[in-house]
Structure formats: C-alpha cells, structure tokens
Amino acid sequence: MAMHHVFGAPDPRCRYTPVHSVYALLLNAQGCLALTTGSLPGTALPAPEQAEQTLQHYLQQDYTLDVRILWHLANTESYSPPAAARLEQSAFYLAELEAPAGEPAEQLQWLAPPAALARLPAGPQRWAIERFSPYLTP
C-alpha cells in the first residue's frame, strides 16, 4: 500500500480544482536520480487510475527511455493558496532505467539523492526524495 501525505490545509470557504500528476523517482545503475530542470520527471494525468501506464509512456516518448516501474511509493495532496484554488494530487513511483532506447530527446540530469534535493524546492517532490532516498540503492 502506498503512503499518503498532505501538504497545506484546505480553506473551507474555497472550492479547489483537482489537478492530477505522476512522477518517477528514476534511478540509473549508479543509484543516481533523474531530474529535469528543477523537477522529477513527470507529467499531468488525464485519468488518475492510469498513472503507471501514463508515466511509462511519458518517459519513453519524451526522454526516449525504457524504464521498469518497480512500485507505487506514495500519493500526495498539495493545497495551493485560496487565490489559486488548486489541489494537486500526485502519485510517485520508483522506476529504474533499463536501457536508453536511443538518443534522449531532452537531457536529464543524473544526481545523487543529496544533490537532487538541493535542486528542488520544498513540496511533494522534495518530500518524496527525502522520504524514500534512504531505501534507494543501485
């Protein structure tokens, strides 16, 4: 069963619009995590029940990577300030790089977990790395 964590608190006077996304804690053979510019690799979800398939397709299409999704780590909910009225509901998966399927369409940065943490702001992505990096091994 995946862990669940909530960031922020809902304002009872506000009606939040849910926004679904999925992210990978993607490891290479050296135990480094993939980061895009300031983010874990991830994408918006058209349907939350298709998170794993959407993530795998996204990594293949956008980064030309063959990955194996290992397991569902966590779900998070992140409440924005009332002016934005968004509730970001994210799923996090542990994945490993099987082999590059060709030349990557966009360069990923491969960083040790502490270096990856230094590049992310506070929030669900940083929490996921902090929470699960002690268990990540190549």
C-alpha positions as CSV (number, residue, x, y, z in Angstrom):
1,M,0.0,0.0,0.0
2,A,1.4,3.4,-1.0
3,M,2.0,6.1,1.6
4,H,-0.2,9.2,1.6
5,H,0.9,12.7,2.6
6,V,-0.9,16.0,2.6
7,F,0.7,19.5,2.1
8,G,-1.1,22.5,3.4
9,A,-4.7,22.6,4.6
10,P,-7.9,23.3,2.7
11,D,-9.7,26.6,3.2
12,P,-13.3,25.6,4.0
13,R,-14.5,28.7,2.0
14,C,-12.7,27.6,-1.1
15,R,-13.6,25.2,-3.9
16,Y,-10.4,23.5,-5.1
17,T,-9.9,22.3,-8.7
18,P,-8.1,18.9,-8.6
19,V,-5.0,18.6,-10.9
20,H,-3.6,15.1,-11.2
21,S,0.1,14.3,-11.9
22,V,2.5,11.4,-11.8
23,Y,6.3,11.5,-11.1
24,A,9.1,9.0,-11.2
25,L,12.0,8.5,-8.8
26,L,14.0,7.2,-11.7
27,L,17.3,5.5,-10.8
28,N,20.2,4.6,-13.1
29,A,22.7,1.8,-12.4
30,Q,24.9,4.1,-10.2
31,G,21.9,5.0,-7.9
32,C,21.5,8.5,-9.2
33,L,18.1,10.1,-9.6
34,A,16.9,11.7,-12.8
35,L,15.9,15.4,-12.7
36,T,14.6,17.6,-15.4
37,T,15.0,21.3,-15.0
38,G,14.0,21.7,-11.3
39,S,11.7,18.7,-11.2
40,L,11.4,15.0,-11.1
41,P,10.4,13.6,-14.4
42,G,6.6,13.6,-14.5
43,T,3.5,14.7,-16.3
44,A,-0.1,15.6,-15.9
45,L,-2.6,12.7,-15.7
46,P,-5.7,12.6,-17.8
47,A,-7.0,9.8,-15.6
48,P,-5.6,9.0,-12.1
49,E,-6.3,5.3,-12.5
50,Q,-3.8,5.2,-15.4
51,A,-0.8,6.7,-13.6
52,E,1.7,3.9,-14.1
53,Q,0.9,3.5,-17.8
54,T,1.0,7.2,-18.4
55,L,4.3,7.6,-16.6
56,Q,5.9,4.8,-18.6
57,H,4.6,6.2,-21.9
58,Y,5.8,9.7,-21.0
59,L,9.3,8.6,-20.2
60,Q,9.5,6.6,-23.4
61,Q,8.1,9.4,-25.6
62,D,9.7,12.5,-24.1
63,Y,13.0,11.1,-23.0
64,T,13.5,8.0,-25.2
65,L,14.0,5.8,-22.1
66,D,13.0,2.3,-21.5
67,V,12.2,2.0,-17.8
68,R,10.8,-0.6,-15.4
69,I,8.2,0.7,-12.9
70,L,9.1,-1.1,-9.7
71,W,6.4,0.1,-7.3
72,H,4.0,2.8,-6.3
73,L,5.6,4.7,-3.4
74,A,3.2,7.4,-2.4
75,N,0.3,9.7,-3.2
76,T,0.3,13.3,-2.1
77,E,-2.2,16.1,-2.0
78,S,-1.0,19.7,-2.1
79,Y,-3.4,22.6,-1.4
80,S,-2.5,25.9,-3.1
81,P,-3.3,29.2,-1.5
82,P,-7.1,30.0,-2.0
83,A,-6.4,32.6,-4.7
84,A,-5.1,29.7,-7.0
85,A,-7.6,27.2,-5.6
86,R,-5.8,24.1,-6.9
87,L,-5.5,20.7,-5.3
88,E,-2.5,18.9,-6.9
89,Q,-2.9,15.2,-6.4
90,S,0.3,13.4,-7.3
91,A,1.4,9.8,-7.5
92,F,5.1,8.9,-7.1
93,Y,6.6,5.7,-8.5
94,L,10.0,4.1,-8.1
95,A,11.5,3.2,-11.5
96,E,14.8,2.0,-12.8
97,L,16.4,2.7,-16.1
98,E,16.6,-0.5,-18.2
99,A,18.4,0.9,-21.2
100,P,18.4,4.1,-23.3
101,A,16.1,3.4,-26.3
102,G,18.0,5.8,-28.4
103,E,19.3,9.4,-28.2
104,P,17.3,11.2,-25.4
105,A,15.0,13.9,-26.7
106,E,15.8,16.1,-23.7
107,Q,18.8,15.9,-21.4
108,L,18.2,14.6,-17.9
109,Q,20.5,15.3,-15.1
110,W,21.6,12.3,-13.1
111,L,22.3,13.3,-9.5
112,A,23.0,11.6,-6.2
113,P,19.9,12.0,-3.9
114,P,21.5,14.8,-1.8
115,A,22.4,16.8,-4.9
116,A,18.9,16.2,-6.3
117,L,17.4,17.5,-3.0
118,A,19.5,20.7,-3.3
119,R,17.8,21.4,-6.6
120,L,14.2,21.0,-5.6
121,P,12.0,23.5,-3.6
122,A,10.0,22.4,-0.6
123,G,6.9,20.4,-1.5
124,P,5.8,16.9,-2.6
125,Q,8.8,16.1,-4.9
126,R,11.4,17.1,-2.3
127,W,9.4,15.2,0.3
128,A,9.4,12.0,-1.8
129,I,13.1,12.1,-2.2
130,E,13.7,12.8,1.5
131,R,11.3,10.1,2.5
132,F,12.5,7.3,0.1
133,S,16.2,8.1,-0.6
134,P,17.4,6.1,2.4
135,Y,16.0,3.0,0.7
136,L,17.3,3.7,-2.9
137,T,20.2,1.5,-3.9
138,P,21.6,0.7,-7.3
